[in-house]
Amino acid sequence: MNHAARSAEEEIIALSLDKFRWKTSGRIDLVEALFDDDLHFVHITGHVSSKREWIEELRSGRFVYNRIEPRGASVAVEGDRATLRGKAVFTVTMEGHRGQYRLAFTEVYVRKPAGWRLVELLTSTY
């Protein structure tokens, strides 16, 4: 199926999976392009990061995504806003310490002139 023929739901699922692949392959430039400038990322601890803060963490190597194993997702689209809810197992290295986390996440995307942008990301353990 070509990109133009995809439904909005399929586009969002593909973007989310692409984002995981970019994170684990070190393509921080592509992650940064997907993140809206006003992104809010609510971590499992409740800490909130801006786009600038989170991209800096990734570029510095203080936080590394080693592996992400998706466990399913669903998408609801209303106009130019899409909400993806999913689960995945994340293997990450934080400041030199490797760990594995089972996370539920909500990703909110808004369609802008340049395409879909991730504006909000919330994570919790499950």
Contacts in CASP RR format, 6 or more apart in sequence:
PFRMAT RR
TARGET T0000
AUTHOR 0000-0000-0000
METHOD contacts of the structure
MODEL  1
MNHAARSAEEEIIALSLDKFRWKTSGRIDLVEALFDDDLHFVHITGHVSS
KREWIEELRSGRFVYNRIEPRGASVAVEGDRATLRGKAVFTVTMEGHRGQ
YRLAFTEVYVRKPAGWRLVELLTSTY
1 10 0 8 1.000
3 11 0 8 1.000
6 14 0 8 1.000
8 75 0 8 1.000
8 77 0 8 1.000
8 82 0 8 1.000
8 111 0 8 1.000
9 75 0 8 1.000
9 77 0 8 1.000
9 82 0 8 1.000
11 116 0 8 1.000
12 75 0 8 1.000
12 77 0 8 1.000
12 82 0 8 1.000
12 84 0 8 1.000
12 107 0 8 1.000
12 109 0 8 1.000
12 116 0 8 1.000
13 73 0 8 1.000
13 75 0 8 1.000
13 84 0 8 1.000
15 34 0 8 1.000
15 109 0 8 1.000
15 116 0 8 1.000
15 118 0 8 1.000
16 73 0 8 1.000
16 84 0 8 1.000
16 107 0 8 1.000
17 70 0 8 1.000
18 30 0 8 1.000
18 34 0 8 1.000
19 31 0 8 1.000
19 34 0 8 1.000
19 118 0 8 1.000
20 65 0 8 1.000
20 68 0 8 1.000
20 70 0 8 1.000
20 88 0 8 1.000
21 27 0 8 1.000
22 28 0 8 1.000
22 30 0 8 1.000
22 31 0 8 1.000
22 34 0 8 1.000
23 31 0 8 1.000
23 58 0 8 1.000
23 65 0 8 1.000
23 68 0 8 1.000
24 65 0 8 1.000
24 66 0 8 1.000
24 67 0 8 1.000
24 68 0 8 1.000
26 58 0 8 1.000
26 65 0 8 1.000
28 55 0 8 1.000
28 58 0 8 1.000
28 59 0 8 1.000
31 55 0 8 1.000
31 58 0 8 1.000
32 51 0 8 1.000
32 55 0 8 1.000
34 116 0 8 1.000
34 117 0 8 1.000
34 118 0 8 1.000
35 51 0 8 1.000
35 54 0 8 1.000
35 55 0 8 1.000
35 117 0 8 1.000
35 118 0 8 1.000
36 51 0 8 1.000
36 110 0 8 1.000
36 112 0 8 1.000
36 117 0 8 1.000
36 118 0 8 1.000
36 119 0 8 1.000
37 51 0 8 1.000
38 51 0 8 1.000
38 119 0 8 1.000
39 50 0 8 1.000
39 51 0 8 1.000
39 54 0 8 1.000
39 118 0 8 1.000
39 119 0 8 1.000
39 120 0 8 1.000
39 121 0 8 1.000
40 48 0 8 1.000
40 49 0 8 1.000
40 50 0 8 1.000
40 119 0 8 1.000
40 120 0 8 1.000
40 121 0 8 1.000
41 48 0 8 1.000
41 49 0 8 1.000
41 50 0 8 1.000
41 51 0 8 1.000
41 54 0 8 1.000
41 120 0 8 1.000
41 121 0 8 1.000
41 122 0 8 1.000
42 48 0 8 1.000
42 120 0 8 1.000
42 121 0 8 1.000
42 122 0 8 1.000
42 123 0 8 1.000
43 49 0 8 1.000
43 123 0 8 1.000
44 101 0 8 1.000
44 103 0 8 1.000
44 123 0 8 1.000
44 124 0 8 1.000
44 125 0 8 1.000
49 57 0 8 1.000
57 63 0 8 1.000
58 64 0 8 1.000
58 65 0 8 1.000
62 94 0 8 1.000
62 95 0 8 1.000
63 92 0 8 1.000
63 93 0 8 1.000
63 94 0 8 1.000
63 95 0 8 1.000
64 92 0 8 1.000
64 93 0 8 1.000
64 94 0 8 1.000
65 90 0 8 1.000
65 91 0 8 1.000
65 92 0 8 1.000
66 91 0 8 1.000
66 92 0 8 1.000
66 93 0 8 1.000
66 98 0 8 1.000
67 89 0 8 1.000
67 90 0 8 1.000
67 91 0 8 1.000
68 88 0 8 1.000
68 89 0 8 1.000
68 90 0 8 1.000
68 91 0 8 1.000
69 88 0 8 1.000
69 89 0 8 1.000
69 90 0 8 1.000
70 86 0 8 1.000
70 87 0 8 1.000
70 88 0 8 1.000
71 86 0 8 1.000
71 87 0 8 1.000
71 88 0 8 1.000
71 89 0 8 1.000
72 86 0 8 1.000
72 87 0 8 1.000
72 88 0 8 1.000
73 84 0 8 1.000
73 85 0 8 1.000
73 86 0 8 1.000
73 87 0 8 1.000
74 84 0 8 1.000
74 85 0 8 1.000
74 86 0 8 1.000
75 82 0 8 1.000
75 83 0 8 1.000
75 84 0 8 1.000
75 85 0 8 1.000
76 82 0 8 1.000
76 83 0 8 1.000
77 83 0 8 1.000
79 111 0 8 1.000
80 110 0 8 1.000
80 111 0 8 1.000
80 112 0 8 1.000
81 108 0 8 1.000
81 109 0 8 1.000
81 110 0 8 1.000
81 111 0 8 1.000
82 108 0 8 1.000
82 109 0 8 1.000
82 110 0 8 1.000
82 111 0 8 1.000
82 116 0 8 1.000
83 106 0 8 1.000
83 107 0 8 1.000
83 108 0 8 1.000
83 109 0 8 1.000
84 106 0 8 1.000
84 107 0 8 1.000
84 108 0 8 1.000
84 109 0 8 1.000
85 104 0 8 1.000
85 105 0 8 1.000
85 106 0 8 1.000
86 104 0 8 1.000
86 105 0 8 1.000
86 106 0 8 1.000
87 102 0 8 1.000
87 103 0 8 1.000
87 104 0 8 1.000
87 105 0 8 1.000
87 126 0 8 1.000
88 102 0 8 1.000
88 103 0 8 1.000
88 105 0 8 1.000
89 100 0 8 1.000
89 101 0 8 1.000
89 102 0 8 1.000
89 103 0 8 1.000
90 100 0 8 1.000
90 101 0 8 1.000
90 103 0 8 1.000
91 98 0 8 1.000
91 99 0 8 1.000
91 100 0 8 1.000
92 98 0 8 1.000
92 99 0 8 1.000
92 100 0 8 1.000
92 101 0 8 1.000
93 99 0 8 1.000
101 125 0 8 1.000
102 125 0 8 1.000
102 126 0 8 1.000
103 123 0 8 1.000
103 124 0 8 1.000
103 125 0 8 1.000
103 126 0 8 1.000
104 123 0 8 1.000
104 124 0 8 1.000
104 125 0 8 1.000
104 126 0 8 1.000
105 121 0 8 1.000
105 122 0 8 1.000
105 123 0 8 1.000
105 124 0 8 1.000
106 120 0 8 1.000
106 121 0 8 1.000
106 122 0 8 1.000
107 118 0 8 1.000
107 120 0 8 1.000
107 121 0 8 1.000
108 118 0 8 1.000
108 119 0 8 1.000
108 120 0 8 1.000
108 121 0 8 1.000
109 116 0 8 1.000
109 117 0 8 1.000
109 118 0 8 1.000
109 119 0 8 1.000
110 116 0 8 1.000
110 117 0 8 1.000
110 119 0 8 1.000
111 117 0 8 1.000
END
